[in-house]
Amino acid sequence: MTGVLARLLVLVAVVWLAVGVLAAGQRHYFTDHSATCAHAGDVAATVLVGPLNYTGVNPKISCKLPTPSS
């Protein structure tokens, strides 16, 4: 029974990430080749939240570096 549960969890994880890749593709994240930290973060976050993208989740990543205080 443990092997069946493990296979089911792997299948769910693969489908989850595949839906995230589909959402990122629909947002044209793979055709926009801007090489910024924020863009890479947006792509990664979109893939990771998977099906939640279709419930209104729109993850955005900000890569602002902290400024040293004087």
C-alpha positions in Angstrom: 0.0 0.0 0.0 2.9 2.4 0.7 4.2 2.0 -2.9 0.7 2.9 -4.3 0.6 6.0 -2.1 4.1 7.1 -3.2 3.2 6.6 -6.8 0.0 8.6 -6.4 1.8 11.5 -4.7 4.4 11.5 -7.5 1.7 11.6 -10.1 -0.1 14.4 -8.3 3.1 16.4 -8.1 3.9 15.9 -11.8 0.4 16.9 -12.8 0.6 19.9 -10.4 3.8 21.2 -12.0 2.7 20.4 -15.5 -0.4 22.7 -14.9 2.0 25.4 -13.6 4.1 25.1 -16.7 1.0 25.4 -18.8 -0.1 28.5 -16.9 3.4 30.1 -17.4 3.2 29.3 -21.1 -0.2 31.0 -21.4 1.3 34.1 -19.8 4.0 34.0 -22.4 6.8 33.7 -19.8 8.8 31.4 -22.0 8.7 33.7 -25.0 9.7 36.8 -23.1 13.5 36.5 -22.8 14.1 39.3 -20.3 16.9 38.0 -18.1 15.9 39.6 -14.8 15.7 38.2 -11.3 12.0 39.3 -11.1 11.1 37.5 -14.4 12.8 34.3 -13.3 11.1 34.5 -10.0 7.7 35.0 -11.6 8.2 32.0 -13.8 9.3 29.8 -10.9 6.4 31.0 -8.7 3.8 30.5 -11.4 5.0 26.9 -12.0 5.1 26.1 -8.3 1.6 27.3 -7.5 0.3 25.1 -10.4 -3.5 24.9 -10.6 -3.9 27.8 -8.2 -3.1 30.1 -11.2 -6.6 29.3 -12.5 -8.3 30.4 -9.2 -6.9 33.9 -9.5 -3.5 33.6 -7.9 -1.0 35.7 -9.9 2.4 35.4 -8.1 4.9 38.2 -8.7 8.4 38.3 -7.3 10.3 41.5 -6.5 14.1 41.3 -6.4 14.9 44.6 -4.8 18.2 44.6 -3.0 18.3 46.2 0.4 20.1 49.6 0.4 22.8 50.1 2.9 21.8 52.6 5.5 24.4 55.3 6.3 
